[in-house]
Amino acid sequence: MAEGHRQRLRDRFLRYGIDSFTDEEIIEVLLSMGTPRKDCKLPARELCSRFGSLAMVLEAAPQELQQVKGVGPNNIFAVKFIHEAARRFLRQRLQSRPQIHSARDIADYLCHALSFRDREVFIAVFLDSKNGVIDLEELFSGTANATAVYPREVMRKALIKNATALICAHNHPSGSIEPSRADRIITWQIIKAAEVVGIRMLDHIIIGGPSKYFSFSENGLMNSDKLMKNG
């Protein structure tokens, strides 16, 4: 019975794609990759109920997942492997883009990388003269509501990578995307530091959740004087 059910899920995916699946069904398929001979419908239902969504299940810690009856190390390996494969795919797709024109061009990766982190994390995306991605790096990590960011270190990394432009991003674990005064100040400091060494600071993006972000550039706040005046 379980094998017939899984074959129907496989056929449906091949015919209609992932949009024809509920979050619970996607989780069921992921769990079955770890235990192919076991019925995974009930554990999938419990995971979806406990964590609320596919995204939250993927981001949950292994010890949290294992609290659900029927979810063991093999299931957790399958879930986490797929999650990290998706993260790498988004990163490589971002790096292969010929140019970055706006926050929307990198929002998918940033939201996937930062949405569910329980601490603030600061990332820099280093760009060449044509706004192509040279590299991106997680530079600083802090607490649930703050992280110390050092503009000098951001510039040091940019110069090492021979970048001529950069985009910075960090997350708000609270889910809010409203920039704090501290966010405005550090943006102003990085803009000024970048000007000194001839690097363009194109944007600072705050991630608050899946598909939820605030772009300083899109909101007209990359002019340093206006940034501090409005802060």
Sine and cosine of phi, psi and omega as CSV:
sin_phi,cos_phi,sin_psi,cos_psi,sin_omega,cos_omega
0.00,0.00,-0.71,0.70,-0.02,-1.00
-0.90,0.45,-0.65,0.76,-0.03,-1.00
-0.92,0.39,-0.63,0.78,0.05,-1.00
-0.90,0.44,-0.64,0.77,0.04,-1.00
-0.89,0.45,-0.70,0.72,-0.01,-1.00
-0.91,0.40,-0.60,0.80,0.03,-1.00
-0.90,0.43,-0.61,0.80,0.05,-1.00
-0.91,0.42,-0.62,0.79,0.06,-1.00
-0.90,0.43,-0.68,0.73,0.02,-1.00
-0.89,0.46,-0.70,0.71,0.00,-1.00
-0.89,0.46,-0.66,0.75,0.00,-1.00
-0.90,0.43,-0.65,0.76,0.03,-1.00
-0.89,0.46,-0.72,0.69,-0.03,-1.00
-0.91,0.42,-0.50,0.87,-0.05,-1.00
-1.00,0.02,-0.66,0.75,-0.15,-0.99
-0.89,-0.45,-0.22,0.98,0.02,-1.00
1.00,0.08,0.01,-1.00,-0.12,-0.99
-0.93,0.38,-0.42,0.91,-0.04,-1.00
-0.92,0.39,-0.26,0.96,0.03,-1.00
-1.00,0.09,-0.02,1.00,-0.05,-1.00
-0.97,-0.24,0.58,-0.81,0.21,-0.98
-0.99,0.17,0.26,-0.97,0.08,-1.00
-0.84,0.54,-0.65,0.76,-0.02,-1.00
-0.87,0.48,-0.66,0.75,0.00,-1.00
-0.93,0.37,-0.60,0.80,0.05,-1.00
-0.89,0.45,-0.70,0.71,0.01,-1.00
-0.89,0.46,-0.64,0.77,0.04,-1.00
-0.86,0.52,-0.71,0.71,0.01,-1.00
-0.89,0.45,-0.68,0.74,0.01,-1.00
-0.88,0.47,-0.70,0.72,0.02,-1.00
-0.89,0.46,-0.63,0.78,-0.05,-1.00
-0.92,0.38,-0.36,0.93,0.08,-1.00
-0.92,0.40,-0.48,0.88,0.02,-1.00
-1.00,0.08,-0.52,0.86,0.01,-1.00
-0.71,-0.70,0.98,0.19,-0.14,-0.99
-0.90,0.43,-0.32,0.95,-0.03,-1.00
-0.98,-0.18,0.12,0.99,-0.10,-1.00
-0.91,-0.41,0.62,-0.78,0.07,-1.00
-0.95,0.30,0.85,-0.53,-0.10,-1.00
-0.94,-0.35,0.19,0.98,-0.06,-1.00
-0.90,0.43,-0.72,0.69,-0.05,-1.00
-0.92,0.39,-0.72,0.69,0.07,-1.00
-0.87,0.50,-0.61,0.79,0.02,-1.00
-0.90,0.44,-0.67,0.74,0.01,-1.00
-0.89,0.45,-0.67,0.74,-0.01,-1.00
-0.92,0.39,-0.66,0.75,0.03,-1.00
-0.88,0.47,-0.70,0.72,-0.02,-1.00
-0.91,0.42,-0.63,0.77,0.01,-1.00
-0.93,0.36,-0.67,0.74,-0.07,-1.00
-0.95,0.31,-0.66,0.75,-0.11,-0.99
-0.99,-0.16,-0.33,0.94,0.16,-0.99
0.99,-0.14,-0.42,0.91,-0.03,-1.00
-0.26,-0.96,0.26,-0.97,0.08,-1.00
-0.85,0.52,-0.71,0.70,-0.04,-1.00
-0.86,0.51,-0.67,0.74,-0.02,-1.00
-0.93,0.36,-0.55,0.83,0.07,-1.00
-0.91,0.41,-0.71,0.71,0.00,-1.00
-0.88,0.48,-0.57,0.82,-0.06,-1.00
-1.00,0.04,-0.19,0.98,-0.05,-1.00
-0.91,0.42,0.53,-0.85,0.03,-1.00
-0.94,0.35,0.53,-0.85,0.00,-1.00
-0.80,0.60,-0.64,0.77,-0.01,-1.00
-0.92,0.40,-0.48,0.88,0.07,-1.00
-0.95,0.30,-0.67,0.74,0.02,-1.00
-0.88,0.47,-0.63,0.78,-0.10,-1.00
-0.96,0.29,-0.17,0.98,0.07,-1.00
-0.96,0.30,-0.27,0.96,0.02,-1.00
-1.00,0.09,0.79,-0.62,-0.02,-1.00
-0.86,0.51,0.75,-0.66,0.02,-1.00
1.00,-0.07,-0.05,1.00,0.03,-1.00
-0.96,-0.28,0.91,-0.40,-0.04,-1.00
-0.88,-0.47,-0.10,-1.00,-0.06,-1.00
-0.83,0.56,-0.62,0.79,-0.02,-1.00
-0.92,0.38,-0.63,0.78,0.05,-1.00
-0.91,0.42,-0.68,0.73,-0.02,-1.00
-0.90,0.43,-0.64,0.77,0.05,-1.00
-0.85,0.52,-0.72,0.70,-0.03,-1.00
-0.89,0.47,-0.72,0.70,-0.01,-1.00
-0.88,0.47,-0.75,0.67,-0.06,-1.00
-0.94,0.33,-0.56,0.83,0.02,-1.00
-0.90,0.43,-0.72,0.69,0.02,-1.00
-0.89,0.46,-0.66,0.75,0.00,-1.00
-0.88,0.48,-0.74,0.68,-0.02,-1.00
-0.94,0.35,-0.53,0.85,0.08,-1.00
-0.89,0.45,-0.66,0.75,0.04,-1.00
-0.90,0.44,-0.65,0.76,0.02,-1.00
-0.89,0.46,-0.68,0.73,0.01,-1.00
-0.91,0.40,-0.64,0.77,0.03,-1.00
-0.85,0.53,-0.74,0.67,-0.02,-1.00
-0.90,0.43,-0.63,0.78,0.02,-1.00
-0.90,0.44,-0.73,0.69,-0.02,-1.00
-0.93,0.38,-0.57,0.82,0.06,-1.00
-0.90,0.43,-0.64,0.77,0.04,-1.00
-0.89,0.45,-0.71,0.71,-0.03,-1.00
-0.92,0.39,-0.40,0.91,-0.02,-1.00
-1.00,0.03,-0.10,0.99,0.02,-1.00
-0.91,0.42,0.72,-0.69,0.00,-1.00
-0.90,0.43,-0.54,0.84,-0.01,-1.00
-0.48,-0.88,0.49,-0.87,0.14,-0.99
-0.95,-0.31,0.89,-0.45,-0.06,-1.00
-0.98,-0.21,-0.45,0.89,-0.09,-1.00
-0.37,-0.93,0.11,-0.99,0.03,-1.00
-0.86,0.52,-0.56,0.83,-0.02,-1.00
-0.88,0.47,-0.45,0.89,-0.02,-1.00
-0.94,0.35,-0.38,0.93,-0.02,-1.00
-0.85,-0.52,0.04,1.00,-0.09,-1.00
-0.89,0.45,-0.64,0.77,-0.02,-1.00
-0.84,0.54,-0.75,0.66,-0.02,-1.00
-0.91,0.42,-0.74,0.68,-0.07,-1.00
-0.89,0.46,-0.67,0.74,0.02,-1.00
-0.90,0.44,-0.65,0.76,0.01,-1.00
-0.92,0.39,-0.62,0.79,-0.08,-1.00
-0.98,0.22,-0.50,0.86,-0.20,-0.98
-0.88,-0.47,-0.28,0.96,-0.18,-0.98
-0.83,0.55,-0.64,0.77,-0.16,-0.99
-0.93,-0.36,0.28,0.96,0.08,-1.00
-0.95,0.32,0.68,-0.73,-0.05,-1.00
-1.00,0.01,0.03,1.00,0.10,-0.99
-0.78,-0.63,0.42,-0.91,0.07,-1.00
-0.94,0.33,0.72,-0.70,-0.01,-1.00
-0.76,-0.65,0.67,-0.74,-0.03,-1.00
-0.92,-0.40,0.81,-0.58,-0.03,-1.00
-0.88,-0.48,0.60,-0.80,0.14,-0.99
-0.88,-0.47,0.71,-0.71,0.09,-1.00
-0.95,-0.31,0.88,-0.47,-0.09,-1.00
-0.99,-0.13,0.76,-0.65,-0.12,-0.99
-0.85,-0.53,0.43,-0.90,0.07,-1.00
-1.00,-0.02,-0.15,-0.99,-0.10,-1.00
-0.92,0.40,-0.33,0.94,0.04,-1.00
-0.98,-0.22,0.24,0.97,-0.02,-1.00
0.91,0.40,0.43,0.90,0.16,-0.99
-0.99,0.13,0.52,-0.85,-0.05,-1.00
-0.98,0.22,0.86,-0.52,0.13,-0.99
-1.00,0.10,-0.75,0.66,-0.04,-1.00
-0.21,-0.98,0.26,-0.97,0.17,-0.99
-0.67,-0.74,0.55,-0.84,-0.14,-0.99
-0.53,-0.85,0.65,-0.76,0.14,-0.99
-0.99,0.15,0.90,-0.43,-0.14,-0.99
-0.99,-0.16,-0.60,0.80,-0.08,-1.00
-0.63,-0.77,0.52,-0.86,0.07,-1.00
-0.67,-0.74,0.64,-0.77,-0.08,-1.00
-0.74,-0.67,-0.73,-0.68,-0.03,-1.00
-0.97,-0.24,-0.19,-0.98,-0.02,-1.00
-0.93,0.36,-0.33,0.94,-0.04,-1.00
-0.70,-0.71,0.22,0.98,0.02,-1.00
-0.25,-0.97,0.45,-0.89,0.17,-0.99
-0.54,-0.84,0.63,-0.78,0.02,-1.00
-0.99,0.16,0.81,-0.59,0.00,-1.00
-0.87,-0.49,0.74,-0.67,-0.06,-1.00
-0.90,-0.43,0.96,-0.28,-0.03,-1.00
-0.81,0.58,-0.58,0.82,0.01,-1.00
-0.87,0.49,-0.65,0.76,0.01,-1.00
-0.94,0.35,-0.60,0.80,0.06,-1.00
-0.87,0.49,-0.70,0.72,0.00,-1.00
-0.93,0.38,-0.61,0.79,0.02,-1.00
-0.87,0.49,-0.70,0.71,0.02,-1.00
-0.91,0.42,-0.65,0.76,-0.01,-1.00
-0.89,0.45,-0.65,0.76,0.00,-1.00
-0.93,0.36,-0.62,0.78,0.04,-1.00
-0.87,0.49,-0.63,0.78,-0.04,-1.00
-1.00,0.05,0.05,1.00,0.01,-1.00
0.85,0.53,0.61,0.79,0.00,-1.00
-0.98,0.19,0.54,-0.84,0.11,-0.99
-0.93,-0.37,-0.11,0.99,0.05,-1.00
-0.45,-0.89,0.32,-0.95,0.04,-1.00
-0.45,-0.89,0.41,-0.91,0.12,-0.99
-0.81,-0.58,0.74,-0.67,0.03,-1.00
-0.95,-0.30,0.43,-0.90,0.01,-1.00
-0.48,-0.88,0.54,-0.84,0.17,-0.99
-0.50,-0.86,0.26,-0.97,-0.05,-1.00
-0.96,-0.27,0.40,-0.92,0.19,-0.98
-0.90,-0.43,0.98,-0.21,-0.01,-1.00
-0.83,0.55,-0.39,0.92,0.03,-1.00
-0.92,0.39,-0.34,0.94,-0.06,-1.00
0.99,-0.11,-0.24,0.97,0.03,-1.00
-0.96,0.28,0.61,-0.80,0.08,-1.00
-0.93,-0.37,0.12,0.99,0.04,-1.00
-0.95,0.32,0.84,-0.55,0.00,-1.00
-0.93,0.37,0.73,-0.69,0.05,-1.00
-0.99,0.17,0.16,-0.99,0.07,-1.00
-0.88,0.47,-0.60,0.80,0.04,-1.00
-0.89,0.46,-0.61,0.79,0.04,-1.00
-0.89,0.45,-0.67,0.74,0.01,-1.00
-0.91,0.41,-0.67,0.74,-0.03,-1.00
-0.90,0.43,-0.72,0.69,-0.04,-1.00
-0.93,0.38,-0.53,0.85,0.08,-1.00
-0.90,0.44,-0.72,0.70,0.04,-1.00
-0.86,0.51,-0.68,0.73,-0.01,-1.00
-0.90,0.43,-0.65,0.76,0.01,-1.00
-0.93,0.36,-0.65,0.76,0.06,-1.00
-0.84,0.55,-0.73,0.68,-0.03,-1.00
-0.91,0.41,-0.67,0.74,0.02,-1.00
-0.90,0.44,-0.63,0.77,0.01,-1.00
-0.91,0.41,-0.63,0.78,0.02,-1.00
-0.87,0.50,-0.60,0.80,-0.04,-1.00
-0.88,0.47,-0.62,0.79,-0.07,-1.00
-0.98,-0.21,0.17,0.99,0.08,-1.00
0.97,0.25,0.51,0.86,0.03,-1.00
-0.93,-0.37,0.66,-0.75,0.01,-1.00
-1.00,0.03,0.83,-0.56,0.13,-0.99
-1.00,-0.03,0.95,-0.31,-0.16,-0.99
-1.00,0.04,-0.53,0.85,-0.08,-1.00
-0.21,-0.98,0.36,-0.93,0.21,-0.98
-0.76,-0.65,0.83,-0.55,-0.12,-0.99
-0.90,-0.44,0.76,-0.65,0.06,-1.00
-0.97,-0.26,0.79,-0.61,0.00,-1.00
-0.98,-0.21,0.80,-0.59,0.01,-1.00
-0.91,-0.42,-0.18,0.98,-0.01,-1.00
0.20,-0.98,-0.02,-1.00,0.03,-1.00
-0.84,0.54,0.83,-0.56,0.02,-1.00
0.86,0.50,0.42,0.91,-0.04,-1.00
-0.80,-0.60,0.95,-0.30,-0.03,-1.00
-0.53,-0.85,0.30,-0.95,0.10,-1.00
-0.84,-0.54,0.80,-0.60,0.04,-1.00
-0.95,-0.31,0.85,-0.53,0.08,-1.00
-0.87,0.49,-0.62,0.78,-0.02,-1.00
-0.92,0.39,-0.74,0.67,-0.01,-1.00
-0.89,0.46,-0.41,0.91,0.01,-1.00
-0.99,-0.16,0.25,0.97,0.10,-0.99
0.93,0.37,0.52,0.85,-0.10,-1.00
-0.92,-0.38,0.30,0.95,0.01,-1.00
-1.00,-0.02,-0.03,1.00,0.19,-0.98
-0.99,0.16,0.87,-0.49,-0.16,-0.99
-0.87,0.49,-0.61,0.79,-0.01,-1.00
-0.92,0.39,-0.69,0.72,0.02,-1.00
-0.91,0.41,-0.61,0.79,0.00,-1.00
-0.84,0.54,-0.76,0.66,-0.05,-1.00
-0.97,0.23,-0.53,0.85,0.04,-1.00
-0.89,0.45,-0.65,0.76,-0.01,-1.00
-0.99,0.17,-0.23,0.97,-0.03,-1.00
-0.98,0.18,0.00,0.00,0.00,0.00
